[in-house]
């Protein structure tokens, strides 16, 4: 799921609830994300919410996800709220370096590697620098993660990973379904404020959203820029995702 699809799902969820405050909060949170250049929501062709630099929005955006040279993406989706009502969401996201520059970089890398192989050593090989902000560990991933049986009967299976109790359970639509009191304390919120809320309400970093999209176990050092002292471990589950948080003072 792309960032545009995630934002659209959250907006649709707020519209279904007929919650104007939820739409306002959604707009403010989306505007705070660094990757968002601009967005606009129109009801029956009348603009009801927008943010960022509207000049970035194409005059005739294509439905779905489209690449904008050199390193932007546009997203547009429309839903019919009734026979005489139509809701349209358009957004532009920045994704440096983007496909074009990645292609240039890959071409230069391949050409440089070829020169090394020809003139220096047939055994030479290029290696990519490891990422330090998001760490994937194949050896640490559970081969068959145990499914969560029933949230009502077992809201938190007994210490599912390393005895941690600072857990959020997030379903596949990115709605927060389970909250531990320890997590609420780390995020400086009440558990009932987080319960059944949306991940986007917490203004997550793009790296965390990318980890959700990849669907693999990941370690993220600063998942929520508003709480830089928190790190997180994402663990996929058959029903969604476990997000285990750790504060700077935790072991």
N, C-alpha and C positions, 0 to 999 in steps of 0.2 A: 504494500500500500504506500503510495507516494504521499508527500506532505500535503499536496493539494487534496487528495482523496480523504486524508485524515481530517483536514479542516472542514471539508464538505460534509463528512459524516457527523462531525460535532455540530455544525450549523443545522443540519437536518434534524438532529436529535433535539436541539433547542426549539426549533420551529414546531416540532410535533407536540412539545410540552406547552406551546403557546406562552413561553416565558421570555418576555422582552428583556429582563435583566440578564438572563443567560446569554442572549444575543449580544448585548452590550459588552459583557465580560469576554465573550468569545472574540469580539472585534478588538478589544484592548490587548488581549493576550496574543492574538495573531500579529498585531502591529508591532509588538515588542520583539518578535523573532527576527534575528539578524538576517536570515535567508529570505525574508519576505520583502520584495520590492514594492508591491502594490496589490490591493485587492478591492473588489467592489461587489456588492450584493444589490440586486434589483428585483423588486416585486412588481410584476406587470409593467416592466420597462421603467419603473420609477426607482431611482437609487435610494436605498434605505440605510446602507452602511458602506463605508469605504475607508481606506487607510493607505499610507505610503504615498509615493509619487505616482499619481494616476497616469502621467504621461507614458509610463512603461507599459500600460495595458494596451494591447493591439486594438486597432479600430474594428477589426472583424476577427476575433479570436476563434480558433477552431475548437470544436467540442473535444473533450478529453485532454490528454497531455500532449503538448507540442514543444519542440525545441526552437529557441530563439537565439540566433547567432549573436555573440559568440559563446555565451555561457549562462543563458537564462532559459527558464522553462515556463510555459504558460499552462494553466489548467482552467477548464470551463466545464460546468455541469449545470443542467436545468432539470427541475422537477415540477410537475403540475400539481398544485395544491387543491385544485378543483376545476370544474369546467371553465371558469372564468378567471382563474388565478394561476400565475406561473412565477416560480422563484428561480433566479439565475445567479450563479456564483462564478466570478472570474478572478484569477489571481496570477501573479507573476513571481517566480521564485528564482533567486540567484544561486547558482551551483558552480563556483569556481573550482577547477579551471574549465569544466564543461567538456562535452564530447570533442569539440573542434581542437582545443588545446591539448586534450589527452591524446588525440590522434597525432598531432604534431610531435608531442613528446615521445609517443611510442615509435614514430618513424625515425626520429633522431636516435633513440635508444637502440633500435634494431640496426640502424646504419652504423652507429659507433661500435656496437658489439661485433658486427660483421667485419669491420676494419681490424678490430683486435684479433679476431679469429684468423684472419688472413695474414696479418703482418707480425703478430707476436706469438701466439700459442694456440694450437687447436683445442686445448683443454680449458681455455679461458671462458668464464661465464660471468654474466652480470647478476647482481643481487640487489633487491629492492630494500630500502631502509625500512625497518619495522615501525609501525605506528605505536606511539606511546600513550595516546589518549583513549584508545579502545583496544583491548587485548582479547584475542580469541585463543582458547586453549583446547584443541581437539582431545588431548588426553584427559582434560578435566570435565568434558561433557558427559552426562549420563547416557549410556548406550540405549537404555529403555526407561525414560523418565516415568515414574509412577503417576497414573492419572489421579486427579482429585475426584473423590467419589461423590460426596454431597456437601455443598457449602453449608447447608443448614445443620447437618449432623456433625461434620468435621470442618469447621470454618478454617482451621489451621492444623494440618496434620502435624503430629508432634515432631518439632524441630526437623523439618524436611531436609534442610541443608545446613550443616555445620552448627546446628543448635541455634541458629539465628531466629529471633522473634520480631525483628524489624522488617516486616514483610508487607507488601502490597500484592494483591492478586488482581490482574487486569485481563478482562476477557478479550476475545479476538476483534471486538469493535472498539477497543481502547477505552472501555468504561471500567472504572475502578469498582470491583465487586467485594473485595475484602480488605480491611484495614486493621493493622495491629496498633495498639496504643503507643508503642515505641516509635513507629513511623510518624504518627501524628505529632509527637513531640519533636522529632527531628525537623519536620516541615513547618513547625510553629503554627499548626492548625489543629482544630478539634477533629476527632475521628468522624463525627457525623457530617462535618463539612466535606470530608474527602469521600465518604461512602456514596456510591452511585454517581460520583462526578466523572469528569472526562480527563484523560491524561493531559490534554492540551491546556486545561485550567492551571496546571502547574508550570506552564511556560518551559517545557523541556528543551534541552539542547538538541541541535540537529543530529549529533552523534548518537544520542539515545534513540531518536526516531529511526535512524538508519539501522540500529541494532534490532529494533522491533521488526522492521521490514525484512531484514535478513533471516530472522527467525532462528538464530543460533545463540548459544550461551556466550555472554560477553561481559567484560569488566569495563565500566565507564567511570572515569575519575571525577568528572564534574557534570553529572546528568542534569542538574537544575542550576543554571547560572545565578539565580537569586539566592541559592544556598551553597556557596562554593566550598563549604566545609564537608559536604556530603559526597560520598562515592557510592556506586551501586553495582550490583551483579544481576544481570538478566538471565533467567533460566526458563526456557520454553516448557510448556506443559500441554497436554493434549487438549485442554479446555481454554488455554490462553497463555499467560505469562506470569511468572513470579518475579517481582522486583524486590531484591533484598538490599536495604540501605545500611550504610555505616557512616557514623559521624567521626569527626577528627579525633574525638576522645575515646572512641571504641577500639577494641582489639580486633 
